[in-house]
Amino acid sequence: MISYNQLETQRLKTANELKEKGINPYPHFIRKDMSVAKFKSKFNYITELDDKKEDSILVSLAGRIKLMRIAGKAVFANIEDESGSIQIYFNKNTLGDDWFNEVKNNIEVGDIIRVRGYAFVTQKGEFSLHVNELQLATKAISPLPEKYHGLVDIEIRYRQRYLDMIMNPDVKKDFKTRSIVISTIRKFIEEKGFLEVETPMMHPIAGGANARPFVTFHNTLGVDRFLRIAPELYLKRLVVGGFEAVYEMNRCFRNEGMDLTHNPEFTSIEFYWAYHTYRDLMNLTEELFSTLLDALDMDKIIEFDGMKLDFSKPFARINYKKAIVEIGGIDPEIVEDREKILEKLNADGFLANDKLDLGHLQAELFDNYVEEKLINPTFIVDFPISISPLSRRSDDNPMVAERFELFIAGRELANGFNELNDPIDQYERFAAQIEGKKAGDDEAHEMDEDYVRALSHGMPPTAGEGLGIDRLVMLLTNKKSIRDVILFPAMRPLKSENKKGE
């Protein structure tokens, strides 16, 4: 049962009184002629007139009342729709005594109304709508936050995104940017010949990336299912089947912690390109960023979290071990010695698992000494094979994976590699992952024999990449928290939500 406070109880009473008078506070079939932005654009010419500053054309608008000022027999208000806000004016003469009083007494800030009138300029020079007709479209029971303080509580903003959007216009702008980013990526990649596909969200085996899965249970089949960590293994099955360029942009789920860059439910795009290499994907990714900046009308040098990020030059490409030495400042002799890496990490306060192999310990060096220093767009290439279980081995060095990750502003945004298409090698790596899981690695891959069987039918030389949409939007909107670019981010339950039966 919803409980209402004193103000909400009064508004409920008003809604019921309107019903008793035959006025429906929730009518349907409400239409408007145009948006506020279009109205301003079409009639703004009257602000330039020297004499009569009004137009005779009647137009209907609709929006939420954000401000209301009553001055005796006249009322000024501001209404807002998706495109913007505008001042409206009405008085007792235009609405009539009875309806004017009804409106003045029973319509409040937060209500949604439809108005019909003409454009004019007030004596103070403000472009406005002179209202001849006013209709209540929706009676709001819960009042908006107080105007001058707005909605600043972060917890409330994320939990009640609808209220956040009402009170903070920039929030709507950020999510419109997100929509442009997604549509631009789709258009860009489809123009390159990629086919959009849909693969399962519930997997019989958790795989596609190293992460802890969410587990559910299928009652009819009587088996566990795993919310997908990544669509990778299914997309590569499609490459085996004959699709040479496929992509999927959708949700993935990882049962991990939440912080500024992690949400358990997130959006990514993965794409796979037969007869191309990971270096082709790096070129494609650079081109994509240039296309996105153009679509958003942004400069090639942008600001993020106080940093200047330069997209005007070719992205740097640096070898993984070279980055540890030259950027991380680690002695080359340490990088190739397990014991020395452990000694270095422990001495600097990074407690390392002494059971990790050399590749995983090198990853600890990279994560702790290199990653946050990669500010301008940088591709790190040629990773240790042991931390790249789905990547193809280098022909020149079997301990190196033909793989890259893209880092910007000290964060990973994309991961790509030449795909492993040797079924025997893949089976052996899955087997090694199983041993890792037995040793306590909760994020290690499971054995997926059907995927190995698919590779046995032959997958052409293929390169694949995954790009995190949420982190990309964070970058392009200068937002520090991933929760600012996800409409409804995961939140800890409120105490009242933990109580059953309430």
Disulfide bonds with the S-S distance in Angstrom:
none
